[in-house]
Amino acid sequence: MNDTVLVDRRDNGVAILTINRPKALNAINPDVLDGLDAALDVLAADETLRCVVLTGAGDKAFVAGADIGVMADFNPIQAEMLSDRGQRVFNRIADLGVPVIAAVGGFALGGGCELAMACDIIIAGPKAAFGQPEVKLGVIPGFGGTQRLVRRVGMTAALDLCLTARMINADEAVSMGLASRKSDGDVLEDGIALAGKIARLGPVALRLCKRAIHENADSDLSSAQAAERTLFGLCFATSDQTEGMAAFVEKRRAAFTGE
């Protein structure tokens, strides 16, 4: 792991992942992608992990985009390779077995918006700004933006954002379904607090719920419901289900073990 991505592991099963290039507004370059990849290796192997909060260092940007200086002189093959690399790393975030929360306190533009959309929940702070302005540079989103945006907000809103290159604030992002909720205070602290609440829930159920949604979002209803039935049944092979339902009947907080 390099110093462009920091991992802060808390005792309650929450990990804070910080993109650490504040002087460059946390712009994504190959070092950031390497750092994310290495951090995800560590987090994926951590059986006590319950939730991740992803944020950017400093008070100006979550991630202001990809590092244009790195890409400016790329040829088509190099550009496609960078796109492939970014998509694979962002897919790892989306596929992580625990919920991932993006705490967006400033600019989330281009690759930053794409990175936020790879997370399960996006909390937008008062100064958050989202957008896919790549057409201003003569290119299109390359880290999954054209596809994740459609799946989050629908084709009409996705075309509006991608073809106009406009920025939207937290209120509009929440209104159109790009962000999950708005924070009126410290977005990182709100993200950590939410992660702490999630960390107390059933780990196996969270993993299976995330899997049911992600893997079947594009399936027909009948196939998706069949997959849901299977995963619902799997819950009843776990001690977490036994504990969760016993705790409900006994009117106490469940003590989940993730088994």
C-alpha positions as CSV (number, residue, x, y, z in Angstrom):
1,M,0.0,0.0,0.0
2,N,1.3,3.5,-0.8
3,D,0.6,6.9,0.9
4,T,-1.9,8.0,-1.7
5,V,-4.5,5.8,0.0
6,L,-4.8,5.6,3.8
7,V,-6.7,3.0,5.8
8,D,-7.9,3.7,9.3
9,R,-9.3,0.6,11.0
10,R,-11.7,1.1,13.9
11,D,-12.4,-1.4,16.6
12,N,-16.1,-1.7,15.7
13,G,-15.5,-3.2,12.3
14,V,-15.5,0.0,10.4
15,A,-12.6,1.0,8.1
16,I,-12.1,4.5,6.7
17,L,-10.4,4.6,3.3
18,T,-9.0,8.0,2.4
19,I,-7.7,9.2,-1.0
20,N,-4.7,11.2,0.1
21,R,-3.7,13.7,-2.6
22,P,-5.2,16.9,-1.2
23,K,-2.9,19.3,-3.1
24,A,-4.1,17.6,-6.4
25,L,-7.7,17.6,-5.2
26,N,-7.3,13.8,-4.8
27,A,-7.1,13.3,-8.5
28,I,-6.9,9.7,-9.6
29,N,-3.6,8.6,-11.0
30,P,-1.9,5.1,-11.3
31,D,-0.6,5.4,-7.8
32,V,-4.1,6.0,-6.4
33,L,-5.4,3.0,-8.3
34,D,-2.5,0.9,-7.0
35,G,-3.2,2.1,-3.5
36,L,-6.9,1.3,-3.7
37,D,-6.1,-2.1,-5.1
38,A,-3.7,-2.9,-2.2
39,A,-6.1,-1.5,0.4
40,L,-8.9,-3.7,-1.0
41,D,-6.6,-6.7,-0.7
42,V,-6.3,-6.0,3.0
43,L,-10.0,-5.2,3.6
44,A,-11.3,-8.2,1.6
45,A,-9.2,-10.5,3.8
46,D,-10.4,-9.0,7.0
47,E,-13.1,-11.3,8.4
48,T,-14.0,-8.7,11.1
49,L,-14.7,-6.0,8.6
50,R,-18.3,-4.8,8.7
51,C,-18.5,-1.5,6.8
52,V,-16.2,0.9,4.8
53,V,-16.3,4.6,4.5
54,L,-14.5,6.1,1.5
55,T,-13.6,9.8,1.5
56,G,-11.0,12.3,0.2
57,A,-8.4,14.2,2.1
58,G,-8.8,17.9,2.7
59,D,-11.9,20.1,2.6
60,K,-12.2,20.8,-1.1
61,A,-12.6,17.5,-2.9
62,F,-13.7,14.0,-2.6
63,V,-12.0,13.3,-5.8
64,A,-11.9,16.1,-8.4
65,G,-11.4,13.6,-11.3
66,A,-8.6,11.7,-13.0
67,D,-5.2,13.3,-13.3
68,I,-5.3,15.0,-16.7
69,G,-1.6,15.6,-16.7
70,V,-1.0,11.8,-16.7
71,M,-3.4,11.1,-19.6
72,A,-2.8,14.1,-21.9
73,D,-0.3,12.4,-24.2
74,F,-1.8,8.9,-24.1
75,N,-2.3,6.9,-27.3
76,P,-5.6,5.0,-27.7
77,I,-4.1,1.7,-26.3
78,Q,-2.8,3.4,-23.2
79,A,-6.1,5.2,-22.7
80,E,-8.0,1.9,-23.0
81,M,-5.6,0.2,-20.6
82,L,-6.1,3.0,-18.0
83,S,-9.9,2.7,-18.4
84,D,-9.7,-1.0,-17.9
85,R,-7.6,-0.6,-14.8
86,G,-9.9,2.0,-13.3
87,Q,-13.0,-0.1,-14.0
88,R,-11.5,-3.2,-12.5
89,V,-10.5,-1.4,-9.3
90,F,-13.9,0.3,-9.0
91,N,-15.6,-3.0,-9.6
92,R,-13.7,-4.4,-6.6
93,I,-15.2,-1.7,-4.5
94,A,-18.7,-2.5,-5.7
95,D,-18.1,-6.2,-5.2
96,L,-16.7,-5.9,-1.7
97,G,-18.6,-8.1,0.7
98,V,-19.5,-5.3,3.1
99,P,-21.4,-2.1,2.6
100,V,-19.3,0.8,1.3
101,I,-20.3,4.4,2.0
102,A,-18.9,7.4,0.0
103,A,-18.6,10.5,2.2
104,V,-18.5,13.3,-0.4
105,G,-17.6,16.7,1.1
106,G,-16.5,18.5,-2.0
107,F,-15.9,18.0,-5.7
108,A,-16.8,14.5,-7.0
109,L,-16.2,15.1,-10.7
110,G,-15.4,12.7,-13.6
111,G,-13.5,9.8,-12.0
112,G,-14.5,11.0,-8.6
113,C,-18.2,10.8,-9.4
114,E,-17.5,7.3,-10.9
115,L,-15.7,6.3,-7.7
116,A,-18.6,7.5,-5.5
117,M,-21.0,5.5,-7.7
118,A,-19.0,2.3,-7.1
119,C,-20.0,2.7,-3.5
120,D,-23.3,1.4,-2.1
121,I,-24.4,4.6,-0.3
122,I,-23.4,8.2,-1.1
123,I,-23.7,10.8,1.5
124,A,-23.3,14.4,0.1
125,G,-22.1,17.2,2.3
126,P,-23.2,20.8,2.0
127,K,-20.3,21.7,-0.4
128,A,-20.6,18.5,-2.5
129,A,-20.6,18.9,-6.3
130,F,-21.1,16.0,-8.7
131,G,-20.7,15.8,-12.4
132,Q,-19.3,14.0,-15.5
133,P,-17.6,16.8,-17.4
134,E,-15.4,14.7,-19.6
135,V,-16.8,16.0,-22.8
136,K,-15.2,19.4,-22.0
137,L,-11.9,17.6,-22.5
138,G,-12.9,15.8,-25.7
139,V,-13.4,12.4,-24.1
140,I,-16.1,10.4,-22.4
141,P,-16.3,8.9,-18.9
142,G,-13.9,5.9,-18.8
143,F,-14.2,4.4,-15.3
144,G,-17.8,3.1,-15.6
145,G,-19.6,6.5,-15.5
146,T,-21.8,6.1,-18.6
147,Q,-23.1,2.8,-17.2
148,R,-23.3,3.3,-13.5
149,L,-25.0,6.7,-13.9
150,V,-27.7,5.2,-16.1
151,R,-28.3,2.5,-13.5
152,R,-28.5,5.1,-10.7
153,V,-30.5,7.9,-12.2
154,G,-32.0,6.6,-15.4
155,M,-31.1,7.4,-19.0
156,T,-32.7,10.9,-19.2
157,A,-30.7,12.3,-16.2
158,A,-27.6,10.4,-17.2
159,L,-27.7,11.9,-20.7
160,D,-28.3,15.4,-19.2
161,L,-25.2,15.2,-17.0
162,C,-22.9,13.5,-19.5
163,L,-23.8,15.7,-22.5
164,T,-23.9,19.0,-20.8
165,A,-20.9,18.5,-18.5
166,R,-22.8,20.5,-15.8
167,M,-22.2,20.2,-12.1
168,I,-25.0,19.5,-9.6
169,N,-25.1,20.2,-5.9
170,A,-26.0,17.9,-3.0
171,D,-29.7,18.7,-3.1
172,E,-30.1,17.9,-6.8
173,A,-27.9,14.8,-6.5
174,V,-30.2,13.5,-3.8
175,S,-33.3,14.5,-5.7
176,M,-32.3,12.6,-8.9
177,G,-31.1,9.5,-6.9
178,L,-27.4,9.9,-7.6
179,A,-26.7,10.5,-3.9
180,S,-28.4,8.6,-1.1
181,R,-28.8,11.4,1.4
182,K,-27.5,14.8,2.3
183,S,-25.4,15.7,5.4
184,D,-25.9,19.2,6.8
185,G,-22.8,18.9,9.0
186,D,-19.6,17.0,8.9
187,V,-20.1,14.5,6.1
188,L,-17.2,12.2,7.2
189,E,-18.5,12.1,10.8
190,D,-22.0,11.4,9.5
191,G,-20.6,8.6,7.3
192,I,-18.7,7.1,10.2
193,A,-21.8,7.2,12.4
194,L,-23.9,5.5,9.7
195,A,-21.1,2.9,9.2
196,G,-21.2,2.2,13.0
197,K,-24.9,1.6,12.8
198,I,-24.5,-0.8,9.9
199,A,-21.7,-2.6,11.6
200,R,-24.1,-3.7,14.3
201,L,-26.4,-5.4,11.9
202,G,-26.2,-9.0,10.6
203,P,-23.0,-9.3,8.6
204,V,-24.1,-12.3,6.6
205,A,-27.5,-10.8,5.8
206,L,-25.8,-7.6,4.7
207,R,-23.5,-9.4,2.4
208,L,-26.3,-11.5,0.9
209,C,-28.6,-8.5,0.6
210,K,-25.9,-6.5,-1.3
211,R,-25.3,-9.6,-3.5
212,A,-29.0,-9.9,-4.3
213,I,-29.3,-6.3,-5.4
214,H,-26.0,-6.0,-7.3
215,E,-26.2,-9.4,-9.1
216,N,-29.8,-9.1,-10.2
217,A,-30.4,-5.5,-11.0
218,D,-30.5,-6.2,-14.7
219,S,-32.3,-9.5,-14.5
220,D,-36.0,-10.1,-15.3
221,L,-38.2,-10.0,-12.3
222,S,-38.8,-13.8,-12.2
223,S,-35.1,-14.7,-12.3
224,A,-34.3,-12.0,-9.8
225,Q,-36.9,-13.3,-7.4
226,A,-35.7,-16.8,-7.8
227,A,-32.2,-15.6,-6.8
228,E,-33.7,-13.8,-3.9
229,R,-35.5,-16.9,-2.7
230,T,-32.2,-18.9,-2.7
231,L,-30.3,-16.2,-0.8
232,F,-33.2,-15.8,1.7
233,G,-33.0,-19.5,2.3
234,L,-29.3,-19.4,2.9
235,C,-29.8,-17.0,5.7
236,F,-31.5,-19.7,7.7
237,A,-28.3,-21.8,7.6
238,T,-26.5,-19.2,9.7
239,S,-26.2,-18.6,13.4
240,D,-26.8,-14.9,12.8
241,Q,-30.4,-15.7,11.7
242,T,-31.0,-17.7,14.9
243,E,-29.5,-15.0,17.1
244,G,-31.3,-12.2,15.3
245,M,-34.7,-13.7,15.6
246,A,-34.1,-14.8,19.2
247,A,-33.0,-11.3,20.1
248,F,-36.2,-9.9,18.5
249,V,-38.4,-12.2,20.5
250,E,-36.5,-11.6,23.7
251,K,-36.5,-7.8,23.1
252,R,-32.7,-7.4,23.3
253,R,-30.0,-6.3,20.9
254,A,-28.6,-9.1,18.8
255,A,-25.0,-10.1,19.2
256,F,-24.1,-11.1,15.6
257,T,-20.9,-13.1,14.9
258,G,-21.0,-13.2,11.1
259,E,-21.5,-16.9,11.0
